[in-house]
Amino acid sequence: MIMMTPEEKQNRPEAGNLVKPAAVTLEDLSPEAEQAGFEPMPPNAASMTDIQDILSRMERIAIQVEQSKIQEYVNYLDNPKRVIRINFLMGLARGFGFAVGFALLAALVVYVLQWVIRMNLPLISKFVADIFYLANQYLTLYGR
């Protein structure tokens, strides 16, 4: 339900006393509305059920906006220190997750390559063994 002040409730027309909307002419349309292709409504086109349907849709939209907690999000954005702190912590968490994930993936790749060497497959095992041999030589020559 839409929140209204007591004055608005008092001045609100009842369902039976709704004023029919005035016809909109081409002169009343803004240039943006004309470009978008809006056409004016013919006079007396909106029936009572159409107006009630529109009002009920508007009330549902108002309820959904209130339930979406936009006010909390606006309050969050109004505090720059809080935004910076939360984004910093999120960045730390992402960096830590990236490092741990990369380490696990690298360990898995090394394990699979060692397994391939032990299987003694004709071409692949020699190629992988050569890579490990060259890496070992590089480490012994240039230090760890």
C-alpha positions as CSV (number, residue, x, y, z in Angstrom):
1,M,0.0,0.0,0.0
2,I,1.2,3.5,-0.8
3,M,2.1,5.6,2.2
4,M,0.0,8.8,2.3
5,T,-0.4,11.7,4.7
6,P,-3.8,12.2,6.3
7,E,-4.4,15.3,4.0
8,E,-3.7,13.2,0.9
9,K,-6.1,10.5,2.2
10,Q,-8.8,13.1,2.7
11,N,-8.3,14.6,-0.7
12,R,-8.1,11.2,-2.5
13,P,-11.0,10.7,-4.8
14,E,-13.1,7.6,-4.1
15,A,-13.3,4.8,-6.7
16,G,-16.7,6.1,-7.9
17,N,-15.6,9.7,-8.0
18,L,-12.6,9.4,-10.2
19,V,-12.1,12.3,-12.6
20,K,-11.7,11.2,-16.2
21,P,-8.3,12.1,-17.6
22,A,-8.2,15.0,-20.0
23,A,-7.4,14.2,-23.6
24,V,-3.8,14.7,-24.5
25,T,-3.1,16.5,-27.8
26,L,0.0,16.4,-29.9
27,E,0.8,19.9,-28.7
28,D,1.0,18.6,-25.1
29,L,3.6,16.0,-25.9
30,S,7.2,16.8,-25.2
31,P,9.8,16.4,-28.0
32,E,11.2,13.3,-26.3
33,A,7.8,11.7,-26.2
34,E,7.3,12.4,-29.9
35,Q,10.7,10.9,-30.7
36,A,9.9,7.8,-28.7
37,G,6.7,7.3,-30.7
38,F,4.2,8.0,-28.0
39,E,0.7,8.8,-29.2
40,P,-1.8,10.8,-27.3
41,M,-4.8,8.9,-25.8
42,P,-8.1,9.6,-27.5
43,P,-10.6,11.3,-25.2
44,N,-12.6,8.9,-22.8
45,A,-10.3,6.0,-23.7
46,A,-9.5,5.0,-20.2
47,S,-12.3,3.1,-18.5
48,M,-12.8,2.7,-14.8
49,T,-11.3,-0.8,-14.8
50,D,-8.2,0.4,-16.6
51,I,-7.6,3.1,-14.0
52,Q,-8.1,0.6,-11.2
53,D,-5.8,-1.8,-12.9
54,I,-3.1,0.9,-13.2
55,L,-3.5,1.9,-9.6
56,S,-3.2,-1.7,-8.4
57,R,-0.1,-2.1,-10.5
58,M,1.4,1.1,-9.1
59,E,0.7,-0.1,-5.6
60,R,2.5,-3.4,-6.3
61,I,5.4,-1.5,-7.8
62,A,5.6,0.7,-4.7
63,I,5.6,-2.4,-2.4
64,Q,8.3,-4.0,-4.5
65,V,10.5,-0.8,-4.3
66,E,10.0,-0.7,-0.5
67,Q,10.9,-4.4,-0.2
68,S,14.0,-4.0,-2.4
69,K,15.7,-2.2,0.5
70,I,16.9,0.7,-1.7
71,Q,17.1,2.9,1.3
72,E,19.7,0.6,2.9
73,Y,21.8,0.7,-0.3
74,V,21.6,4.5,-0.4
75,N,22.7,4.7,3.2
76,Y,25.6,2.4,2.4
77,L,26.7,4.6,-0.5
78,D,26.4,7.7,1.7
79,N,29.2,6.5,3.9
80,P,32.4,6.6,1.8
81,K,34.6,5.2,4.6
82,R,32.4,2.1,4.9
83,V,32.4,1.6,1.1
84,I,36.2,1.8,1.0
85,R,36.6,-0.5,3.9
86,I,34.3,-3.1,2.5
87,N,35.9,-2.9,-1.0
88,F,39.3,-3.3,0.6
89,L,38.3,-6.4,2.5
90,M,36.7,-7.8,-0.6
91,G,39.9,-7.2,-2.6
92,L,42.0,-9.0,0.1
93,A,39.6,-11.9,0.0
94,R,39.8,-12.1,-3.8
95,G,43.6,-11.9,-3.7
96,F,43.9,-14.6,-1.1
97,G,41.5,-16.8,-3.0
98,F,43.4,-16.3,-6.2
99,A,46.7,-17.2,-4.5
100,V,45.3,-20.3,-2.9
101,G,43.5,-21.4,-6.0
102,F,46.6,-20.9,-8.2
103,A,48.8,-22.9,-5.7
104,L,46.4,-25.8,-5.7
105,L,46.1,-25.8,-9.5
106,A,49.9,-25.7,-9.9
107,A,50.4,-28.5,-7.4
108,L,47.8,-30.6,-9.3
109,V,49.5,-29.9,-12.6
110,V,52.9,-30.9,-11.2
111,Y,51.4,-34.1,-9.7
112,V,49.8,-35.1,-13.0
113,L,53.1,-34.4,-14.9
114,Q,55.0,-36.6,-12.4
115,W,52.4,-39.3,-12.9
116,V,52.8,-39.1,-16.7
117,I,56.6,-39.5,-16.3
118,R,56.1,-42.6,-14.0
119,M,53.7,-44.1,-16.6
120,N,56.7,-44.0,-19.1
121,L,54.6,-43.1,-22.1
122,P,56.8,-43.1,-25.2
123,L,56.9,-39.4,-26.3
124,I,55.1,-37.5,-23.5
125,S,57.2,-38.9,-20.7
126,K,60.5,-38.0,-22.4
127,F,59.3,-34.5,-23.1
128,V,58.1,-33.9,-19.5
129,A,61.2,-35.4,-18.1
130,D,63.3,-33.0,-20.2
131,I,61.3,-30.1,-18.9
132,F,61.9,-31.1,-15.3
133,Y,65.6,-31.7,-16.1
134,L,66.0,-28.2,-17.6
135,A,64.2,-26.6,-14.7
136,N,66.5,-28.4,-12.2
137,Q,69.6,-27.3,-14.2
138,Y,68.3,-23.7,-14.2
139,L,67.8,-23.8,-10.4
140,T,71.2,-25.2,-9.7
141,L,73.0,-22.7,-12.0
142,Y,71.2,-19.5,-11.0
143,G,70.4,-20.4,-7.4
144,R,67.1,-20.7,-5.7
